[in-house]
């Protein structure tokens, strides 16, 4: 199975900060990667698919980049509602695999 | 609005069985692949199983292969997960999710989850 290594596992940031989360695949996955946001007690929400395609309704402060093995989720200006846990998911091949998650906390 | 509603969770003893259901509405169910994803208490997300839109193809995580069976009833817009030989480590919130297309890709719609607890 493809391993997805996500870093950092947690970070503290302030409103307005620029935040970067990375995901590394154990083998090349083209651009077959999505990013999800999950708040406590809620289902995950898809933010970005195909590494960089922003889903409808997702603020433009979110962006994704990368291909092959290295991927990045960037929040250009952190808002109060962005404090959550973020996961990457590779959908290149079965079994689908998630990264371990990054918890974004208030500084 | 597209909706997924899971049911069937509960408390079961180790070695027992449980069948989860996911009722879909407001989209053409048979067109889309569907998955089950779980989250153990305090842990991250784990993809469990997927089924293609036409039900001709199924996929499983190694952790559940041979114990869980995914199926779907396209006429009744329902997804199922039959879970046998349950273990304590299967304790989790189980989400059903819709994929973008007929094969497993990223998941754009999720249910609210149903809780499975495996304990004696």
Interface residues (C-beta under 8 A of the other chain):
Chain A: X1 X32 X34 X36 X38 X43 X44 X45 X46 X49 X50 X55 X87 X89 X91 X94 X95 X96 X97 X98 X99 X100 X101
Chain B: X35 X37 X44 X45 X46 X47 X50 X59 X60 X61 X62 X95 X100 X104 X105 X106 X107 X108 X110 X111 X112 X113
